[in-house]
Amino acid sequence: MLHSDRALAEPFVCYIVATGERVPSVTLYTEHKIHELKAFCFNGSRGSVLSFDKTFNLGAIYVTVAVYKNLAVVRRKTSEHPLFIGPLYLHGLHMPRHIASFSVTLHLTYRTVLSVS
């Protein structure tokens, strides 16, 4: 459910790469998510680790999920920071070069988005 018109204005599908392979590769994130990555993953010694969860096979499409610990939230029962879903990568082949492409896209996005903020 969308909570405001602003959510409709912020793009979520950020990159689509179509080649002769099975399905196009699609990178999904919001600018807000990139700012969270800056705050939680690239904050010196206090930063969280940005990691890539295993690739899930959803039929003809694979989904690779970037995850990080949200340092602004603490679970009451465990006093630990929960994992949050970061950018997503949809792709047709599960090969190391596709995951590398996703990480390079995130790196370039991080530099571009945060240099204009």
N, C-alpha and C positions, 0 to 999 in steps of 0.2 A: 504494500500500500504506500502510495506517495503522500508525503505530508505537506508539500508545498509546491507551488509553481516553479520555485527555484530548482527543485530536484529535477524537473523536466528540462531545464535549461542547461544543466551541467552534463556534458557528454560522458558516456560510460564506455562506448565502443571507441577506442582511441586509435588503433592501428589494424588494418586488414592487409594481408599480403597474400595475393593469389598467384600461384605458379601452376605448373603442370602436375602437381601432386594431387593426392586424393581430395582434400578439402582445403579451403583457405585457412591461413593462420590468423587468429584474431586476438588482440591484446585488449583486455578490459580493465579499466580503473577509473577513478574520479580524481580530480585535482586535490580534493580534500584528503584522499588516501595517500597521495604522494607527500603531502605536508605532514601527515601522521608518520610516514616512514622517516621523514627528516627528523621529527621530534623524538621518535622512539628508537630508531635504529642507527642514527648517525649523530649521536649526542655524546661523543667522547667516551669516557670510561663507563658512563651510566647507560649506554645504549643497549638496546635489545638486539638479538641476532635476527637478521632477515634470512629466512630459510625457505626452501621450496619443498612442499609436501610431495609425496609420491604422485605420480601421474595416474589419474583415474581414466579408465576406458569406458566411455559412454557410447557404445556402438561404433560408428565410423569416426567419432570424435574423441580425442584425448583431452583431458583437462589437467593442467598443472597449476597449482595454487601456491602463491607466495604467502607466508605467514610470519607473524611477529608477535611479541608480547607487548600488550598495551600497558605501558608503565603508569598510566593515569588511573587504572582500575586495579583494585586489589580484592581478591575473593575473601570473604569473611572467614570461611571454614579453614582455608589453607594458608592464608596470608600471601598467596602467590598471585602474580599477574597472569591474566588469561591470554590465551592465543587468540589473535584476531586474523581474519582473512584479509589479505592484501590484494594486489592485482592478480588477475586470472589470465591464463593463456590457453586458448582453444586451438588445437592443431590436429592434423590428420595422420601424422606419423610419429611414433615414439622413438626418436633418435636423439643422441646427445647434441647434435647441431641445432635442433629445434629449441632445446632448453637453453643453449648458449645464446641463440637469437633472442629469446625472451629476456634473459638477463642483460644483454646489450641494450635492448629497447628500454628496459627500466632504467638503466644507467643514463642513457641519453635523455630520457624523459625527466629524470631527477634533476639533471644539470639544466635542462631547458626551463622547466616549470619554476624551479627555485631561483634561477637567475633573473626572472622577470617579476618575481613576487616582491 
